[in-house]
Amino acid sequence: MNQRNNPNQTDRRLLTVSDRDIFVTVQKALLVGIILTNETRADKEESLKELTNLVKTAGSNPSIIQTKRVDKINPKTFIGKGSIIELEEISKSNDIDVVIFDCELTPNQQKELRAIFQCDVVDRTGLILDIFALHAQSKEANLQVELAMSVYLKPRLAGLGATLNQQGGGIGTRGPGETKLETDSRLIDNRINRLRKELKKIEKQRILQSNSREKNNTPLVSIVGYTNAGKSTLLKKLTNAAVYAADELFATVDSLQRELKINDIQDPLIISDTVGFIQNLPTTLIESFKSTLLVATKADLLIHVVDAATAIPELHIDTVAGILKQIGTTGNELMVFNKIDKIDKASYNLLLEKYPNAIFISSLKNKGIPELIESIAEEIYGEALFGKYKVKPADLEKISRFGKILNVENESNYLVIELNIREKLANKLCSNKIMENYENA
């Protein structure tokens, strides 16, 4: 069952990576923010705001938010005994259904905390995986999410045994109890291996498609950025394509490719949307989405979309830069600040001063889109130039695919054309002996 296919069911969704397709009454969630010794409360405000939005996206109600300072991580419960007692009282008195920690818990910590709170306990990684499972549409995305969830759940089988037995929502099997853990571990290993093999086939197909694109000299532009920065809306505006876009975290987890037309160039370039990034994006997801992220690594140009209205854009920029470095992208990067309609003039001027080479747009209001298209064209094809060239009559049609022919004159056994064309395309046609600069002829 999928949220997009069942919009009326979102208020009944159970938030848990182990029971992603079970629908119950909306859960009341207790959110626990963690402040480590080298952090301040202000450092965690953005993370907790993000966690709140993640919980809402997952279909649960973030009823209570608590922050706890952790000077030393407890190997059994992550936080100290005093904090545990306080949170346990809050949970019971408010009839909390799920406790969500804004950190990554070990399997043993999660098991211990479930026993203490007597309800589901989810960490940040589990929450993000749950949302990915909710939004996956294509076969590839579903395989990638299932692999990430399987890797995440395997060491947690002992702690999930009772839950799975009651609600019957395990991966690979239904209702494995504590006595079947050895069998379940073997089954989940088999499932992980099968999923990896299937994704390897898809990855090979993507590599073949990439090789074919490179052979045909088709440029590839990849849109990257923090989740909910407006990447899908931008793709929709650039290409006039039917693309799902929503004001929620991880609205798109599938890689989408569309054609972008540039004026006077008949052959379109390919522009691709990618899954959004986020702080502490689970390593299992990065590894599982390897075939999807391959698009970004093969791109000739990266459009790095930043939410101009976010409180700390630098945090988003640094997070995306770190993940791009991790996956090994090599293309040039064009920074684009989106949602400028949501910020005041002072904030706009501050961003403009700090990022003078960036492009400022509003995908929703269609502001700055022509300027962005021109910047993409200049990065890929170079600046638009006017020139006179000597060409063979047989090559005239080929040349017309790359520029606008303004005038044609006959001169003995060749033609002299006046042409509006992009600099890099003109250089390429000249180096391939398809045309020759008239002044040098």
C-alpha positions as CSV (number, residue, x, y, z in Angstrom):
1,M,0.0,0.0,0.0
2,N,1.4,3.4,-1.0
3,Q,0.6,6.9,0.3
4,R,0.3,8.4,-3.1
5,N,-2.1,5.8,-4.2
6,N,-4.1,6.1,-0.9
7,P,-4.2,9.7,0.0
8,N,-7.0,9.1,2.4
9,Q,-5.0,6.6,4.4
10,T,-2.1,8.8,5.4
11,D,-3.7,9.6,8.8
12,R,-3.8,5.9,9.6
13,R,-0.2,4.9,8.9
14,L,2.0,3.1,11.4
15,L,5.5,4.4,11.5
16,T,7.9,1.5,11.7
17,V,10.5,0.1,9.3
18,S,9.4,-3.4,10.2
19,D,5.7,-2.9,9.4
20,R,5.8,-0.4,6.6
21,D,2.5,-1.5,5.0
22,I,0.4,-1.8,8.2
23,F,-2.2,1.0,8.7
24,V,-3.5,1.8,12.2
25,T,-4.7,4.9,14.0
26,V,-2.2,7.8,13.8
27,Q,0.7,7.4,16.2
28,K,1.6,9.8,18.9
29,A,5.4,10.3,18.8
30,L,7.8,11.4,21.4
31,L,10.9,13.0,19.8
32,V,14.2,12.9,21.6
33,G,16.9,15.3,20.6
34,I,20.5,14.5,21.6
35,I,23.0,17.2,22.5
36,L,26.6,15.8,22.7
37,T,29.4,17.3,24.7
38,N,30.8,19.3,21.7
39,E,27.4,20.7,20.7
40,T,25.0,23.4,21.9
41,R,21.3,23.5,22.0
42,A,21.3,25.9,19.1
43,D,23.3,23.4,17.0
44,K,20.4,20.9,17.4
45,E,17.5,23.2,16.7
46,E,17.7,22.7,12.9
47,S,18.1,19.0,13.3
48,L,15.1,18.7,15.6
49,K,13.0,20.8,13.2
50,E,14.0,18.5,10.4
51,L,13.1,15.4,12.6
52,T,9.7,16.9,13.3
53,N,9.1,17.3,9.5
54,L,10.3,13.7,8.9
55,V,7.8,12.4,11.5
56,K,5.0,14.3,9.8
57,T,6.0,13.1,6.4
58,A,6.0,9.5,7.7
59,G,2.4,10.0,8.9
60,S,2.8,10.3,12.6
61,N,2.0,13.1,15.1
62,P,5.1,14.6,16.8
63,S,3.3,15.2,20.0
64,I,6.2,15.9,22.4
65,I,9.8,17.1,21.8
66,Q,12.5,16.6,24.5
67,T,16.2,17.4,24.3
68,K,18.7,15.5,26.4
69,R,22.4,16.4,26.9
70,V,24.7,13.3,26.7
71,D,28.2,13.8,28.2
72,K,28.9,10.1,27.8
73,I,27.0,7.6,25.6
74,N,25.5,4.8,27.6
75,P,26.3,1.5,25.8
76,K,22.9,0.1,26.8
77,T,20.5,3.0,26.4
78,F,22.5,5.8,24.8
79,I,21.3,8.3,27.3
80,G,21.7,8.2,31.1
81,K,19.4,6.6,33.7
82,G,17.9,9.9,34.9
83,S,16.9,10.9,31.4
84,I,15.5,7.5,30.8
85,I,13.2,7.6,33.9
86,E,12.0,11.1,32.9
87,L,11.2,10.1,29.3
88,E,9.6,6.9,30.4
89,E,7.2,8.9,32.7
90,I,6.4,11.3,29.8
91,S,5.8,8.4,27.4
92,K,3.4,6.6,29.8
93,S,1.5,9.7,31.0
94,N,0.9,10.8,27.4
95,D,0.1,7.4,25.9
96,I,3.0,7.6,23.4
97,D,3.0,5.0,20.6
98,V,6.5,5.5,19.3
99,V,9.7,7.1,20.7
100,I,12.0,8.6,18.0
101,F,15.7,9.4,18.8
102,D,17.5,12.0,16.6
103,C,20.6,9.8,16.5
104,E,21.6,6.4,15.4
105,L,21.0,3.6,17.9
106,T,22.8,0.3,18.0
107,P,20.6,-2.8,17.8
108,N,21.2,-3.5,21.5
109,Q,20.3,0.0,22.5
110,Q,17.1,-0.1,20.4
111,K,16.2,-3.5,22.0
112,E,16.8,-2.2,25.5
113,L,14.8,1.0,24.9
114,R,11.9,-0.9,23.5
115,A,11.7,-3.0,26.6
116,I,11.8,0.1,28.8
117,F,9.3,2.2,26.9
118,Q,7.1,-0.8,26.1
119,C,6.5,0.7,22.6
120,D,8.2,1.0,19.3
121,V,11.6,2.9,19.4
122,V,12.9,4.3,16.1
123,D,16.2,6.1,15.4
124,R,16.9,8.7,12.7
125,T,18.1,6.0,10.2
126,G,15.0,3.9,10.7
127,L,12.7,6.9,10.3
128,I,14.4,7.9,7.0
129,L,14.2,4.3,5.7
130,D,10.5,4.3,6.5
131,I,9.9,7.4,4.4
132,F,11.9,6.1,1.5
133,A,9.8,2.9,1.6
134,L,6.7,5.1,1.6
135,H,7.7,7.1,-1.4
136,A,9.4,4.5,-3.6
137,Q,7.6,4.1,-6.9
138,S,9.7,2.3,-9.5
139,K,10.9,-1.3,-9.3
140,E,14.5,0.0,-8.9
141,A,13.7,2.3,-6.0
142,N,11.7,-0.4,-4.2
143,L,14.6,-2.8,-4.6
144,Q,17.0,-0.2,-3.3
145,V,14.8,0.6,-0.3
146,E,14.2,-3.0,0.5
147,L,18.0,-3.7,0.4
148,A,18.7,-0.8,2.8
149,M,15.9,-1.9,5.1
150,S,17.1,-5.5,5.1
151,V,20.7,-4.5,6.0
152,Y,19.3,-2.3,8.7
153,L,17.0,-4.9,10.2
154,K,19.3,-7.9,10.1
155,P,21.2,-7.1,13.4
156,R,17.9,-6.0,15.0
157,L,16.0,-9.2,14.6
158,A,16.4,-10.1,18.2
159,G,14.8,-6.9,19.3
160,L,12.0,-7.1,16.7
161,G,11.0,-10.7,17.3
162,A,8.0,-10.0,19.5
163,T,6.8,-7.1,17.4
164,L,7.1,-9.1,14.2
165,N,5.3,-12.0,15.8
166,Q,2.4,-9.8,16.9
167,Q,2.0,-7.7,13.7
168,G,3.4,-10.0,11.0
169,G,5.4,-7.5,9.0
170,G,8.9,-8.9,8.7
171,I,11.2,-8.7,5.7
172,G,11.5,-12.0,3.9
173,T,9.2,-13.9,6.2
174,R,6.0,-13.2,8.2
175,G,5.9,-13.2,11.9
176,P,9.3,-14.6,13.0
177,G,9.4,-15.2,16.7
178,E,12.5,-15.2,18.9
179,T,13.0,-18.9,18.5
180,K,13.4,-18.6,14.7
181,L,16.2,-16.0,14.7
182,E,18.9,-18.2,13.3
183,T,16.6,-19.2,10.4
184,D,15.5,-15.6,9.8
185,S,19.1,-14.4,9.8
186,R,19.8,-16.9,7.0
187,L,16.7,-15.9,5.1
188,I,17.5,-12.2,5.3
189,D,21.0,-12.9,4.1
190,N,19.6,-14.8,1.1
191,R,17.3,-11.8,0.5
192,I,20.1,-9.3,0.7
193,N,22.2,-11.3,-1.8
194,R,19.3,-11.6,-4.2
195,L,18.5,-7.9,-4.0
196,R,22.2,-7.0,-4.6
197,K,22.2,-9.2,-7.7
198,E,19.1,-7.6,-9.1
199,L,20.4,-4.1,-8.5
200,K,23.7,-5.1,-10.1
201,K,21.8,-6.0,-13.2
202,I,20.1,-2.6,-13.2
203,E,23.5,-0.9,-12.6
204,K,24.9,-2.6,-15.6
205,Q,21.9,-1.4,-17.7
206,R,22.5,2.1,-16.5
207,I,26.2,1.9,-17.4
208,L,25.2,0.7,-20.9
209,Q,22.8,3.6,-21.2
210,S,25.6,5.9,-20.1
211,N,28.0,4.5,-22.6
212,S,25.5,4.9,-25.4
213,R,24.8,8.5,-24.3
214,E,28.5,9.3,-24.3
215,K,29.0,7.6,-27.7
216,N,26.2,9.8,-29.1
217,N,27.7,12.9,-27.4
218,T,24.5,13.6,-25.5
219,P,25.2,15.9,-22.5
220,L,23.9,14.9,-19.1
221,V,22.9,17.4,-16.4
222,S,22.0,16.1,-12.9
223,I,20.0,18.1,-10.4
224,V,21.2,17.4,-6.8
225,G,20.5,19.0,-3.5
226,Y,19.1,18.7,0.0
227,T,15.7,17.1,0.4
228,N,12.8,19.4,-0.2
229,A,14.9,22.0,-1.9
230,G,12.6,22.0,-4.9
231,K,14.5,19.7,-7.3
232,S,11.4,18.0,-8.8
233,T,9.5,21.2,-9.2
234,L,12.6,22.7,-11.0
235,L,12.8,19.6,-13.3
236,K,9.1,20.1,-14.1
237,K,9.6,23.8,-14.9
238,L,12.7,23.2,-17.1
239,T,11.2,20.4,-19.2
240,N,7.4,20.8,-18.9
241,A,7.3,17.2,-17.9
242,A,4.7,15.5,-15.6
243,V,6.8,15.0,-12.4
244,Y,5.6,14.3,-8.9
245,A,6.5,17.2,-6.6
246,A,5.3,17.9,-3.1
247,D,6.3,20.1,-0.1
248,E,7.6,17.2,1.9
249,L,10.9,15.5,2.7
250,F,12.0,12.9,0.2
251,A,9.0,13.4,-2.0
252,T,11.1,11.8,-4.8
253,V,13.3,8.8,-4.3
254,D,13.4,7.7,-7.9
255,S,15.8,8.9,-10.5
256,L,13.9,10.7,-13.3
257,Q,15.4,11.7,-16.7
258,R,13.8,14.2,-19.1
259,E,14.9,16.1,-22.2
260,L,15.8,19.8,-22.0
261,K,15.6,21.8,-25.3
262,I,18.0,24.6,-25.9
263,N,17.1,27.3,-28.5
264,D,18.6,26.7,-32.0
265,I,20.0,23.2,-30.9
266,Q,17.9,20.4,-32.3
267,D,19.5,17.6,-30.2
268,P,18.3,17.9,-26.6
269,L,20.4,17.3,-23.5
270,I,19.3,15.0,-20.8
271,I,18.5,16.4,-17.4
272,S,18.1,14.1,-14.4
273,D,16.5,14.5,-10.9
274,T,18.1,12.6,-8.0
275,V,17.1,11.5,-4.5
276,G,17.4,14.3,-2.0
277,F,20.2,14.4,0.6
278,I,20.0,15.0,4.3
279,Q,22.2,15.2,7.4
280,N,23.4,11.8,8.5
281,L,22.0,10.1,5.4
282,P,22.2,6.4,6.3
283,T,25.2,4.7,4.8
284,T,23.0,1.7,3.9
285,L,20.9,4.1,1.7
286,I,23.9,5.5,-0.1
287,E,25.2,2.1,-0.8
288,S,21.8,0.7,-1.8
289,F,21.1,3.7,-4.1
290,K,24.4,3.3,-5.9
291,S,22.8,2.6,-9.3
292,T,20.6,5.7,-9.0
293,L,23.4,8.0,-7.8
294,L,25.5,6.7,-10.8
295,V,23.6,9.4,-12.8
296,A,25.2,12.2,-10.7
297,T,28.7,10.6,-11.0
298,K,28.4,10.5,-14.8
299,A,26.9,14.0,-15.2
300,D,28.7,16.7,-17.3
301,L,27.1,19.4,-15.0
302,L,25.6,19.3,-11.6
303,I,22.8,21.7,-10.7
304,H,23.1,22.1,-6.9
305,V,19.7,23.3,-5.7
306,V,19.6,25.1,-2.3
307,D,16.5,26.1,-0.4
308,A,17.1,29.9,0.0
309,A,14.4,30.0,2.8
310,T,16.1,27.5,5.1
311,A,17.5,28.8,8.3
312,I,21.0,27.5,7.7
313,P,21.7,27.1,4.0
314,E,25.4,26.6,4.7
315,L,24.5,23.4,6.6
316,H,22.6,22.1,3.6
317,I,25.3,23.1,1.2
318,D,28.0,21.3,3.2
319,T,25.9,18.2,3.6
320,V,25.3,17.9,-0.1
321,A,29.0,18.6,-0.9
322,G,30.1,15.9,1.6
323,I,27.8,13.3,-0.1
324,L,28.8,14.3,-3.6
325,K,32.5,13.8,-2.5
326,Q,31.6,10.4,-1.0
327,I,30.0,9.1,-4.2
328,G,32.8,10.6,-6.4
329,T,31.1,13.2,-8.7
330,T,33.4,15.0,-11.2
331,G,31.1,17.3,-13.1
332,N,31.2,21.1,-12.9
333,E,28.7,22.5,-10.4
334,L,26.2,25.3,-10.8
335,M,24.7,26.5,-7.5
336,V,21.1,27.5,-7.7
337,F,19.2,29.1,-4.8
338,N,15.5,28.2,-5.1
339,K,12.4,29.6,-3.3
340,I,13.6,33.2,-3.4
341,D,9.9,34.2,-3.2
342,K,9.9,33.1,0.4
343,I,12.7,35.3,1.6
344,D,13.0,39.1,2.3
345,K,15.2,41.5,0.4
346,A,17.8,41.6,3.2
347,S,18.2,37.8,3.2
348,Y,18.4,37.8,-0.6
349,N,21.2,40.4,-0.5
350,L,23.1,38.5,2.1
351,L,23.0,35.3,-0.1
352,L,23.9,37.3,-3.2
353,E,26.9,38.8,-1.4
354,K,28.1,35.5,-0.1
355,Y,27.5,33.5,-3.3
356,P,28.0,36.0,-6.2
357,N,28.3,33.3,-8.8
358,A,25.0,31.5,-7.8
359,I,21.7,31.8,-9.7
360,F,18.6,32.8,-7.8
361,I,15.2,31.4,-8.9
362,S,11.7,30.5,-7.8
363,S,10.6,27.4,-9.5
364,L,7.1,27.8,-8.1
365,K,6.7,31.4,-9.4
366,N,8.7,30.7,-12.6
367,K,11.3,33.4,-11.7
368,G,14.8,33.1,-13.1
369,I,14.1,30.0,-15.1
370,P,15.2,31.5,-18.5
371,E,18.4,32.7,-16.9
372,L,19.1,29.3,-15.5
373,I,18.5,27.6,-18.9
374,E,21.0,30.0,-20.4
375,S,23.5,29.3,-17.7
376,I,23.1,25.5,-18.3
377,A,23.6,26.1,-22.1
378,E,26.7,28.2,-21.5
379,E,28.2,25.5,-19.2
380,I,27.5,22.7,-21.7
381,Y,27.8,24.4,-25.1
382,G,29.6,27.7,-24.4
383,E,28.5,31.3,-25.1
384,A,26.4,32.1,-28.2
385,L,28.5,33.5,-31.0
386,F,28.0,34.9,-34.5
387,G,30.5,33.8,-37.2
388,K,31.1,33.1,-40.9
389,Y,32.1,29.6,-41.9
390,K,33.1,27.7,-45.0
391,V,31.2,24.4,-45.4
392,K,30.4,21.7,-47.9
393,P,26.8,21.6,-49.2
394,A,26.3,18.1,-47.9
395,D,27.1,19.2,-44.3
396,L,24.6,22.0,-44.2
397,E,21.8,20.0,-42.7
398,K,24.1,18.6,-40.0
399,I,25.3,22.1,-39.0
400,S,21.7,23.3,-38.8
401,R,21.2,20.8,-35.9
402,F,23.6,22.8,-33.7
403,G,22.9,26.4,-34.5
404,K,20.8,28.9,-36.5
405,I,21.9,29.5,-40.1
406,L,21.2,33.2,-40.9
407,N,22.5,33.4,-44.5
408,V,24.0,31.1,-47.1
409,E,26.2,32.2,-50.1
410,N,27.6,30.1,-52.9
411,E,31.4,30.3,-53.6
412,S,32.6,27.9,-56.3
413,N,32.5,24.3,-54.8
414,Y,31.6,25.3,-51.2
415,L,29.2,27.5,-49.2
416,V,29.8,30.5,-46.9
417,I,27.3,30.6,-44.1
418,E,26.5,33.2,-41.4
419,L,25.8,31.2,-38.2
420,N,24.6,31.8,-34.7
421,I,26.2,28.9,-32.7
422,R,27.5,28.0,-29.3
423,E,31.3,28.4,-28.9
424,K,32.0,24.8,-27.8
425,L,29.8,23.4,-30.6
426,A,31.5,25.6,-33.2
427,N,35.0,24.4,-32.0
428,K,33.8,20.8,-32.2
429,L,32.5,21.1,-35.7
430,C,35.7,22.8,-36.8
431,S,37.9,20.2,-35.2
432,N,35.9,17.5,-36.9
433,K,36.4,19.2,-40.3
434,I,32.7,19.7,-40.8
435,M,33.1,23.5,-41.2
436,E,36.0,25.9,-41.3
437,N,36.3,29.5,-40.0
438,Y,35.8,31.7,-43.1
439,E,38.5,34.2,-42.1
440,N,41.0,31.3,-41.9
441,A,39.9,29.6,-45.0
